[in-house]
Amino acid sequence: MSIERLIDDYAAGPERLRQAISGMSDEQLDAKPIPGTWSTRQVVCHVADFEPIYADRMKRVIAEDEPTFFGGDPDVFASRLAYAERDVDEELNVIDATRRQLTRILTILSAEDFQRNGNHFEDGPLSLETLLSRITGHVPHHVNFIEAKRDALGL
């Protein structure tokens, strides 16, 4: 996939997530129709929590020489960051603002910039292109789970 297409898909992520939850009530957002999985609200909060993390990683790879960054355990975030009390619209706004800001930065970079690396504490060297690809795929990955929840709820 070309860098331009990857950036376009990254920028389209917030709208894709908004469409996936469109028309869901608070009760439906909080439902867990598939045992052992997160609610839709929890999924949206998870995405919102990891957007700034990936944005930081990408900014550091752009700005610094081979920065080091750390992982984060999604289950720990979910258990300690008040997912049940968070407002879905606020979470979507975080995702949207983060992606709009970073898209503006990404569009002015050279092809060589996307080959710059950072060092993930667990995954080793990761290029900017790899980081962008991973976070771009994050929304579609979770939209699939949301769609399964919608189906299970009969929506």
C-alpha positions in Angstrom: 0.0 0.0 0.0 1.3 3.4 -0.9 2.1 5.9 1.9 -0.5 8.3 0.5 -3.2 5.6 0.7 -2.1 4.7 4.2 -2.4 8.3 5.3 -5.8 8.6 3.7 -7.0 5.4 5.5 -5.5 6.7 8.8 -7.4 10.0 8.4 -10.6 8.1 7.6 -10.5 6.0 10.8 -12.5 8.3 13.1 -15.4 8.5 10.7 -15.4 4.8 10.2 -15.6 4.3 14.0 -18.4 6.9 14.3 -20.4 5.1 11.6 -19.9 1.7 13.4 -21.5 3.0 16.6 -24.1 5.3 14.9 -27.5 5.0 16.5 -26.5 3.0 19.5 -28.1 3.9 22.8 -26.1 4.0 26.0 -27.5 0.7 27.0 -26.4 -0.8 23.7 -22.9 0.8 24.0 -22.6 -0.8 27.4 -24.0 -4.2 26.5 -21.7 -7.3 26.3 -23.7 -9.6 24.0 -20.7 -11.7 23.3 -19.4 -13.3 26.6 -15.8 -12.5 27.5 -15.5 -9.4 25.3 -15.5 -5.7 26.0 -18.6 -3.5 25.5 -18.6 -1.1 22.6 -18.0 1.8 25.0 -14.9 0.0 26.3 -13.7 -0.6 22.7 -14.1 3.1 21.9 -12.2 4.1 25.1 -9.4 1.6 24.3 -9.0 3.1 20.8 -9.0 6.6 22.3 -6.4 5.7 24.9 -4.0 4.2 22.3 -4.3 7.0 19.7 -2.2 9.5 21.7 0.3 6.7 22.5 0.8 5.9 18.8 0.8 9.6 17.9 3.6 10.1 20.5 5.6 7.2 19.1 5.3 8.5 15.5 6.1 12.1 16.5 9.2 10.9 18.3 10.3 8.8 15.4 9.9 11.8 13.1 11.7 14.2 15.5 14.3 12.2 17.3 17.0 9.7 16.3 15.9 6.2 17.1 13.8 6.9 20.2 12.8 4.2 22.6 9.2 3.7 23.6 7.3 1.3 25.7 4.2 -0.9 25.4 1.0 -0.7 27.3 -1.4 -3.4 28.5 -4.9 -2.7 27.1 -6.5 -4.7 29.9 -4.7 -2.7 32.6 -5.9 0.5 30.9 -9.4 -0.8 30.7 -9.4 -1.8 34.4 -8.1 1.4 35.7 -9.2 4.3 33.4 -12.9 4.5 34.2 -14.1 3.1 30.8 -17.7 2.6 32.1 -18.0 6.3 33.0 -16.4 7.9 30.0 -18.4 9.7 27.3 -18.2 8.1 23.9 -18.5 11.5 22.1 -15.5 12.8 24.0 -13.5 9.7 23.2 -14.4 10.0 19.5 -13.3 13.7 19.6 -9.9 12.6 21.1 -9.4 10.1 18.3 -10.5 12.6 15.6 -8.3 15.5 16.9 -5.3 13.3 17.3 -5.6 11.9 13.8 -6.3 15.3 12.2 -3.2 16.8 13.8 -0.9 13.9 12.9 -2.3 13.7 9.4 -1.3 17.3 8.8 2.3 16.3 9.9 2.4 13.1 7.9 1.4 14.7 4.6 4.5 16.9 4.5 7.1 14.2 5.2 9.4 12.7 2.6 9.4 9.0 1.6 12.6 8.6 3.5 11.0 9.9 6.7 8.7 6.9 6.7 11.8 4.7 7.0 13.0 6.3 10.2 13.0 3.9 13.1 12.2 3.9 16.8 12.9 1.1 19.2 9.9 -0.5 20.9 10.8 -2.0 24.3 9.2 -5.3 23.4 8.9 -5.4 19.5 12.4 -4.0 18.7 13.0 -1.6 15.8 9.8 -0.2 14.1 9.7 2.2 11.2 7.4 5.2 11.0 5.6 3.4 8.2 5.1 0.3 10.4 3.8 2.4 13.2 1.4 4.2 10.9 0.3 0.9 9.4 -0.4 -0.6 12.8 -2.5 2.3 14.1 -4.3 2.6 10.8 -5.4 -1.0 11.1 -6.4 -0.5 14.8 -9.8 1.0 14.0 -10.9 -1.5 11.3 -9.8 -4.3 13.7 -12.1 -3.0 16.4 -14.9 -2.0 14.0 -15.1 -5.8 13.2 -15.8 -6.5 16.9 -18.3 -3.7 17.2 -20.2 -5.0 14.1 -20.3 -8.5 15.7 -21.7 -6.9 18.9 -24.3 -5.0 16.8 -25.3 -8.3 15.1 -25.6 -10.1 18.5 -27.8 -7.3 19.7 -30.0 -7.5 16.6 -29.1 -4.0 15.4 
